Amino acid sequence: MESVRYKIINSNRPENYPVDRWESDVLHKISSEETWDKNVFEILIRSRNPIFNLSEGLKTQLYYWKDRRNDCTHFKENEISYSHIEAFWLFIKSNFEKLSVNGNVEDLLNKFKVHFDDSKTIPG
């Protein structure tokens, strides 16, 4: 979640997101040291005004891994073993790049747009 938080903070605001809402609904919510992890998760899975283009299947997996994390940190009844750790590592390797503000294609197109805009990028 810390890495996703970092991605959000260092990403450009999506064009369809008004500046004031981006600051209040996203950046302000993930700046609180007490609640940032809960708010990052809510931002990841939300359907209304999404900033991540995630499938329902990926959202389901995020819920699963959040619950396994809670099993570890709060000494829940579910046992966590090496197989969980290996599966979690594979989940991260397979999906971390999908956790991109604006979604992968839209974010890439924005980068191209900025790169070829002479007012934002030095020619040559």
N, C-alpha and C positions, 0 to 999 in steps of 0.2 A: 504493500500500500504506500510505503514511503516513496518508492520509485514512481508509482502512478501519480502521486501528489507532485513530485518533482516535474514529471511530464506536463501536468496541467499548468503549473506555475510558469514554466518556460515555453509554453505554446502560445502561438498567436490566438487571439480571440476569433472564434468562428464568425464569418461575415454576417450570418443570419442572427447573431446574438448581439443585442444592444449593449453598449459599453456599461451602462449603469447596472443592468441585470448580470452581466459577466462578473462585475466586481462584487455585487451583493449576493448573487445566487451561487457563485462558484469560488472566486478567490477569497472572499471574506470567510466563507464557511470552512475552507481548508487551512485557514491561518491560525485557528484556535488550537493551542496545544492540547487542550482537554478533549476535543471532539473531532479533530481532523480526520482520524482513521474511519470513524463512523460516517462522516460526511463524504469522504472520498468514495467509500463503498456505495453510498446512496447515489452519488453522481454517476458512478459506473453503470448502475443497473436501471436508472430511471428511464421511463418511456416518454414522459413529458419534457420537452426542451432538452433532448439528449445532446451531449457533446461527444459521445463515443458511439460509433456505429457498430453495435454488437448484436449478434444473433441471440435468439432466446436460448439456444443450446449453450452458448458461452456464458450467458447470465446464470443459467442453472448450475453450471460448473463453478462459477464464482461463489454462489451460495454454498455449495458443497464444501469448497476449500475454506471459506470463512468459518463454517461450522467446525471443521477439523481443527482449525487454528484455535477456536474457542475450547475445543476438547483439550488441547494441550495447555492452554494458559489458565484454564479454570478447573483443571483436574476433574473433568467430566467422566462419565462412566465408560465412554468408548475408548478402547485401547488404541494407541498410535504406535505403529511399528515401522521398520525399515521400508517395507513396501509402500506405505503411505508417503514417506519422504521421497522415495524414488519416483513415485507417480506424480507427486507435487512438482518435483523438478522438471519432469517431462511436460507437465501442464504449463509451467512457466516458459520453458524453451519453445513450446509450440504456439503460445498465445500472447506473449508479452508484446510483440510488435503490433498485434491487432489492437492493443490499448493505446490508440493514437487519437488525440483530439481532432475532430472533424472526420474521422475515419481515414483509412489509408489512402484511397484514391483522391478524395477531396483535399486532403492535406498535401499530397504530392502536387496536385494541380496548382494549389495556392503557392507552393514553393517555386514552381516554374513561372507563375505569373509575376512574382516578386523578382525573380532572377532576371527575367527579360524586360522588366520595367526600368528604363534608364534613369528615372527619377529616384529609384530606390537602390539600384545596383550600379556600380561603376562600370561603364561600357568596357568591353574587352575582357 
